């Protein structure tokens, strides 16, 4: 008799737990709010917008009139923004550990992989938002150029937009991968900034590494993304470099985060 009455109660309790489990969309919304709520994240997002505006302003002042086009306003803003996005990716991952909120977060959502997935989705959305910001600032620059005697051309290859999205999402996820792997904000930022530079220098100076650098140096493999046409060989080099600098840190970091003890 006891078994008969207990089983439905247990099933009902399990059903309620499933119903009350926050969805991935809700967790992603929480992570997006965290990016804005923290002082570092908020100022980093503001800086990204300001950098895009400054780049376009400098072009309006100093670039020749015939070069003041929508495409030329859009492309240069991708590089400095792409330099800042990985830092945002690192902070989004490591903030739980640096601010000692990991215990609370993983107590509320015991399945850590869902929290990590929400953080990665939030990082991707922030990267795509940065592309939209660059588009908006480039549009304003083109309007100003048209009004002040510049070329003001709106000609734009749609593939360039796709390549920009790939570039920004990839750089942001590389930062998130370093954050997952190291789980320490200053260390992850320093390693992310220093290690690729060291590798680029070695690939340039050490002759036997020239060929390898062409496949593993993201500074080289991502360069074609700033053009409207990317060949199959260039996509292959980009895929290999992202496998090393993005996929490996993400997977290793995921394993480490899943196993790390929360104190």
C-alpha positions in Angstrom: 0.0 0.0 0.0 2.9 2.3 0.8 4.5 1.7 -2.5 1.3 2.5 -4.4 0.8 5.9 -2.7 4.4 6.9 -2.8 5.1 6.3 -6.5 2.6 8.9 -7.8 3.8 11.5 -5.3 7.4 10.9 -6.4 6.4 11.1 -10.1 4.5 14.3 -9.4 7.5 15.8 -7.6 9.8 14.9 -10.5 7.3 16.4 -13.0 7.3 19.7 -11.0 11.1 19.8 -10.9 11.1 19.4 -14.7 8.5 22.1 -15.2 10.3 24.5 -12.9 13.7 23.9 -14.5 14.7 27.2 -16.2 14.9 27.0 -20.0 18.0 27.7 -22.0 16.5 30.9 -23.3 15.9 32.1 -19.7 19.4 31.2 -18.7 20.8 33.0 -21.7 18.8 36.1 -20.8 20.3 35.9 -17.3 23.8 35.7 -18.7 23.1 38.6 -21.1 22.0 40.7 -18.1 25.2 39.7 -16.3 27.2 41.1 -19.1 25.5 44.5 -18.6 25.2 44.4 -14.8 28.9 44.0 -14.0 31.0 47.1 -14.2 33.7 45.5 -16.3 31.2 44.1 -18.8 29.2 47.2 -19.1 32.2 49.5 -19.8 33.6 46.9 -22.2 30.3 47.0 -24.2 30.4 50.8 -24.1 34.0 50.8 -25.3 33.1 48.5 -28.2 30.5 51.0 -29.4 32.8 54.0 -28.9 35.6 52.3 -30.8 33.4 51.8 -33.8 32.2 55.4 -33.7 35.8 56.7 -33.4 37.0 54.6 -36.3 34.3 56.0 -38.6 34.9 59.5 -37.3 38.6 59.3 -38.1 37.8 58.1 -41.6 35.4 61.0 -42.2 38.1 63.4 -41.2 41.2 61.9 -42.8 40.2 59.4 -45.5 40.0 60.6 -49.1 36.5 61.4 -50.3 36.4 58.5 -52.8 37.2 56.0 -50.0 34.3 57.1 -47.7 32.0 54.3 -48.6 29.7 52.0 -46.5 32.0 49.0 -47.0 35.1 51.0 -46.1 33.4 52.3 -43.0 32.3 48.9 -41.9 35.4 46.7 -42.4 38.0 48.7 -40.4 35.8 48.8 -37.3 35.8 44.9 -37.1 39.5 44.7 -36.0 39.5 46.7 -32.8 36.0 45.4 -31.8 37.3 41.8 -32.5 40.2 42.6 -30.2 37.8 43.5 -27.3 35.2 40.8 -27.8 37.4 37.9 -26.5 37.9 39.8 -23.3 34.1 40.0 -23.0 34.0 36.2 -23.6 36.6 35.6 -20.9 34.8 37.8 -18.4 31.4 36.2 -19.0 32.9 32.8 -18.1 35.3 33.7 -15.3 33.0 36.1 -13.5 31.3 33.2 -11.6 34.7 32.2 -10.1 36.3 35.6 -9.6 33.2 37.0 -7.9 32.5 33.8 -6.0 29.0 33.3 -7.3 29.7 29.9 -8.8 28.4 28.1 -5.7 25.1 30.0 -5.9 24.8 29.6 -9.7 25.5 25.8 -9.8 23.2 25.3 -6.7 20.3 26.9 -8.6 21.2 25.1 -11.9 23.0 21.9 -10.9 23.6 20.8 -14.5 26.7 22.9 -15.2 26.7 22.2 -18.9 23.4 24.2 -19.2 24.9 27.2 -17.5 28.0 27.0 -19.7 25.8 26.6 -22.9 23.8 29.7 -21.8 27.1 31.7 -21.4 28.3 30.7 -24.8 25.0 31.6 -26.5 25.2 35.0 -24.7 28.7 35.5 -26.0 27.6 34.6 -29.5 24.7 37.0 -29.3 27.0 39.8 -28.0 29.3 39.2 -31.0 26.5 39.4 -33.5 25.2 42.5 -31.8 28.7 44.1 -32.3 28.4 43.4 -36.0 25.0 45.2 -36.0 26.7 48.1 -34.2 29.4 48.3 -36.8 26.7 48.3 -39.5 24.8 51.1 -37.8 27.8 53.2 -37.3 28.9 52.6 -40.9 25.5 53.7 -42.1 25.7 56.9 -40.1 29.2 57.5 -41.5 27.9 57.0 -45.1 25.1 59.5 -44.5 27.5 62.1 -43.1 29.9 61.4 -46.0 27.1 62.0 -48.6 26.2 65.2 -46.9 29.7 66.5 -46.7 30.9 65.8 -50.3 32.3 62.3 -49.8 31.6 59.3 -52.0 28.8 58.1 -49.8 28.5 54.9 -51.8 26.2 52.2 -50.3 27.6 49.4 -52.5 28.1 46.4 -50.2 28.7 42.7 -50.8 26.5 40.6 -48.5 29.2 37.9 -48.1 31.3 40.5 -46.3 28.5 40.6 -43.6 28.7 36.8 -43.3 32.4 36.9 -43.0 32.3 39.6 -40.4 29.8 37.6 -38.3 32.1 34.5 -38.5 35.1 36.7 -37.5 33.4 38.2 -34.5 31.8 35.1 -33.2 35.0 33.1 -33.6 37.1 35.6 -31.7 34.5 35.9 -28.9 34.4 32.1 -28.5 38.2 31.9 -28.5 38.1 34.2 -25.5 35.4 32.1 -23.9 37.5 29.0 -24.4 40.5 30.5 -22.7 38.2 31.6 -19.8 36.8 28.0 -19.4 40.2 26.5 -19.5 41.8 28.9 -17.0 38.8 30.1 -14.9 40.8 33.1 -13.8 40.1 36.5 -15.4 43.6 38.2 -15.4 45.4 35.0 -16.2 43.1 34.2 -19.1 43.3 37.7 -20.5 47.1 37.8 -20.4 47.4 34.3 -21.9 45.0 35.2 -24.7 46.8 38.4 -25.5 50.4 37.0 -25.2 50.2 33.5 -26.6 49.0 34.3 -30.1 51.6 37.1 -30.4 54.4 34.8 -29.3 53.2 32.2 -31.9 53.0 34.8 -34.6 56.5 36.0 -33.9 57.9 32.5 -33.9 56.1 31.7 -37.1 57.6 34.7 -38.7 61.2 34.3 -37.4 61.6 30.5 -37.4 61.8 29.4 -41.0 60.6 25.8 -40.4 57.4 27.2 -38.8 56.4 29.3 -41.8 54.3 26.6 -43.4 52.7 25.6 -40.0 52.0 29.3 -39.2 49.9 29.6 -42.4 47.6 27.0 -40.9 47.7 27.8 -37.2 48.2 31.6 -36.9 44.7 33.1 -36.6 46.1 36.5 -37.6 46.8 35.0 -41.0 43.9 32.6 -41.4 41.3 35.2 -40.4 42.6 37.9 -42.7 40.6 36.7 -45.7 37.4 37.3 -43.8 37.9 41.1 -44.3 37.3 40.5 -48.0 34.1 39.5 -49.9 35.7 36.4 -51.4 37.2 33.5 -49.4 38.6 30.5 -51.3 38.1 26.9 -50.2 41.8 26.7 -49.2 41.5 29.7 -47.0 38.4 28.2 -45.3 40.4 25.0 -44.7 43.2 27.0 -43.0 40.7 28.9 -40.9 39.0 25.7 -39.8 42.3 24.1 -38.7 43.4 27.2 -36.8 40.0 27.4 -35.1 40.2 23.8 -34.2 43.4 24.5 -32.3 42.6 27.9 -30.8 38.8 27.6 -30.3 37.6 23.9 -30.2 40.4 22.5 -28.1 40.3 25.1 -25.3 36.5 25.0 -25.2 36.4 21.2 -24.9 39.3 21.0 -22.4 37.8 23.9 -20.4 34.3 22.3 -20.4 35.8 19.1 -19.0 37.7 21.1 -16.3 34.7 23.2 -15.3 32.5 20.1 -15.1 35.0 18.5 -12.7 36.2 21.4 -10.7 35.0 21.5 -7.1 33.0 24.6 -6.2 34.0 26.2 -2.8 
